Amino acid sequence: MRECISVHVGQAGVQIGNACWELYCLEHGIQPDGQMPSDKTIGGGDDSFNTFFSETGAGKHVPRAVFVDLEPAVIDEVRNGAYRQLFHPEQLISGKEDAANNYARGHYTVGKEIIDLVLERIRKLVRLLFTEGSETSVLQDLKMRLSST
């Protein structure tokens, strides 16, 4: 099975991502706090949700996703929304001010302040997915697919 990591960027990306994760939870019977009722897990039924969710030792399902926006208002909607317990706080990254619809400001100044943090959080999610050795095989598989196109 393949695992996916979702990265939701900017106001629209965060709002669409928030709606998508709510839908994924509804489709797979995962509650807003990340718990799955025991009757869903018994019997090993459909486990397609494992493509998008990681399961903690406590049985909580956490989305493999990072939400990023330079301005904190939209990320705060996720932090305070109905599904606030679903996301790990490290997955919700916001700056202190937006780029005021100015690409250069977002790319060279305001965005530059959080890019390293965003990349580190994505790396952390990738590390959680792969144990040493399997990461190499996945990268080799990707390299072969790219070279054959």
For each residue, the residues with C-beta under 8 A, 3 or more apart:
1: 50 51
2: 51
3: 50 51 52 64 129
4: 51 52 64
5: 64 65 66 122 125 126 129
6: 17 20 52 63 64 65 66
7: 65 66 68 122
8: 13 14 16 17 18 65 66 67 68
9: 13 14 68 69
10: 13 14 68 69
11: 14 15 69 71 74
12: 15 16
13: 8 9 10 16 17 67 68 69
14: 8 9 10 11 17 18 67 68 69 74 75 77 78
15: 11 12 18 19 74 77
16: 8 12 13 19 20
17: 6 8 13 14 20 21 65 67
18: 8 14 15 21 22 67 77 78 81 83
19: 15 16 22 23
20: 6 16 17 23 24
21: 17 18 24 25 63 65 83 86 87
22: 18 19 25 26 82 83
23: 19 20 26 27
24: 20 21 27 28 30 49 52 53 63
25: 21 22 28 29 30 31 32 83 86
26: 22 23 29
27: 23 24
28: 24 25 36 46 48 49 53
29: 25 26 36 37 40
30: 24 25 34 35 36 49 53 61 86
31: 25 34 35 36 37
32: 25 82 83 84 85 86
33: 60 85 86
34: 30 31 56 60 61 62 85 86
35: 30 31 59 60 61
36: 28 29 30 31 40 41 59 61
37: 29 31 40 41
38: 41 42
39: 42
40: 29 36 37 45
41: 36 37 38 59
42: 38 39
43:
44: 47
45: 40
46: 28 49
47: 44 50
48: 28 51
49: 24 28 30 46 52 53 61
50: 1 3 47 53 55
51: 1 2 3 4 48
52: 3 4 6 24 49 63 64 65
53: 24 28 30 49 50 61 62 63 64
54: 61 62 63 64 128 129
55: 50 59 60 61 62
56: 34 59 60 61 62
57:
58:
59: 35 36 41 55 56
60: 33 34 35 55 56
61: 30 34 35 36 49 53 54 55 56 86
62: 34 53 54 55 56 86 87 88
63: 6 21 24 52 53 54 86 87 91
64: 3 4 5 6 52 53 54 125 129
65: 5 6 7 8 17 21 52 87 91
66: 5 6 7 8 91 93 118 121 122 125
67: 8 13 14 17 18 75 78 87 91 92 93
68: 7 8 9 10 13 14 75 93 94 114 118
69: 9 10 11 13 14 72 74 75 93 94 95 98
70: 94 95 97 98 99 106 110 111 114
71: 11 74 94 95 97 98
72: 69 75 76 94 95 96
73: 76 77
74: 11 14 15 69 71 77 78 94
75: 14 67 68 69 72 78 79 92 93 94
76: 72 73 79 80 94
77: 14 15 18 73 74 80 81
78: 14 18 67 74 75 81 83 84 87 92
79: 75 76 84 87 89 92
80: 76 77 84
81: 18 77 78 84
82: 22 32
83: 18 21 22 25 32 78 86 87
84: 32 78 79 80 81 87
85: 32 33 34
86: 21 25 30 32 33 34 61 62 63 83
87: 21 62 63 65 67 78 79 83 84 91 92
88: 62 91
89: 79 92
90: 93 121 124
91: 63 65 66 67 87 88 121
92: 67 75 78 79 87 89
93: 66 67 68 69 75 90 114 117 118 121
94: 68 69 70 71 72 74 75 76
95: 69 70 71 72 98 110 111 113 114
96: 72
97: 70 71 110
98: 69 70 71 95 106 110
99: 70 102 103 105 106 110 111
100: 105
101:
102: 99 105 106
103: 99 106 107
104: 107 108 109
105: 99 100 102 108 109 110
106: 70 98 99 102 103 109 110 111
107: 103 104 111 112
108: 104 105 111 112
109: 104 105 106 112 113
110: 70 95 97 98 99 105 106 113 114
111: 70 95 99 106 107 108 114 115
112: 107 108 109 115
113: 95 109 110
114: 68 70 93 95 110 111 117 118
115: 111 112 118 119
116: 119 120
117: 93 114 120 121
118: 66 68 93 114 115 121 122
119: 115 116 122 123
120: 116 117 123 124
121: 66 90 91 93 117 118 124 125
122: 5 7 66 118 119 125 126
123: 119 120 126 127
124: 90 120 121 127 128
125: 5 64 66 121 122 128 129
126: 5 122 123 129 130 135
127: 123 124 130
128: 54 124 125
129: 3 5 54 64 125 126
130: 126 127 134 135 138
131: 134 135
132: 135 136
133: 136 137
134: 130 131 137 138
135: 126 130 131 132 138 139
136: 132 133 139 140
137: 133 134 140 141
138: 130 134 135 141 142
139: 135 136 142 143
140: 136 137 143 144
141: 137 138 144 145
142: 138 139 145 146
143: 139 140 146 147
144: 140 141 147 148
145: 141 142 148 149
146: 142 143 149
147: 143 144
148: 144 145
149: 145 146
